Amino acid sequence: MADAVIVVALLLVAGAATAAVAVRAPARQALVLSVLGTVLAVLFTVLQAPDVGLSQLAVGSALTPLLIMLSVRRVRRCGRSGDGAP
């Protein structure tokens, strides 16, 4: 039973990572990275590393996609204004 759960989690990680590479739009990529971080947190928890899973959940699922989204927003704003100044 445990082996089946690990295999399913690994397949979900592989699918989410492939989707993250295949998506072109940065905003959508951030959302897919958030899903990937969540699936990795589940994988780490299944592999009996809950501390690593919680860290991955905080950083990989929330913080990194948030920073990417804020960066994309800032770049689009500066691109619209034309001067490049903050």
N, C-alpha and C positions, 0 to 999 in steps of 0.2 A: 504494500500500500504506500509506504513512504517513498519507494523508488518511483512509483507512478506520479506522485505529487511533484517530485523533483524534476522528472522529465517534462511534465506539463509546464512547470515554472520556467524551465530552460527554453522550451519552445516559445513561450510568451515573451521571454527576454529577446530571443532571436527575432521574433516577429516585430516587436517594438523597435529594436535597434535598426532593422531593415527599413521600417517605416520612417524613422528619424533621418536616415540617409536619403531616402527617396523623396521626401517632401522638400520643395524648393522655397516656399515662402517662409521668411524668418519667424513670423508670428505663429504660424502653424507648426513650425519646427519646435518652437518653445513648448507648445502644448503637447506635442508628441514626446518631447524629452521629459515632460512631467509624468506622462504615462509610463515611460521607460523607467524613470526613477521609482515610481510606485511598484512596478513589477519587480525591479531589482530588490526593493525592500522586502517584498514578499518572498523572493528567492532566498535572501539572507536569513529571513526568519525560519523558513523551511529547513535551511541548512544549520539551524540551531546557533545562529549568531544574532540574537535579538538586539544587541547593542549596536552592531554595524547596521542592522536593518533600520533602527530608529534614526541613526545618523544619516543614512541614505534617504530616508523619508523626509527629513528636515531639509537637507541640502539639495539632493537630487530631484525631489518632487516639488519643492516649494521655492527655495532660495534661488537656485540657478535659473529656472524658467522665468522667475520674476525679474531678475537682473537682465536677462535677454530681452524680455518685453519692454522694460524701461529703456534699454539701450536702443532698441528699434524705434520706439516712440521718439526718443531724443534726436536720432538721426533723421527721421522723417520730418520732424519739426524744423530742424536746422536746414534741411534741404528745401523746404517750402519758403523759408524766409529769404534764402539766397545769399545771405552775407556770411553764414557759417559761424557767426558769433553766438555764444550761449545766451 
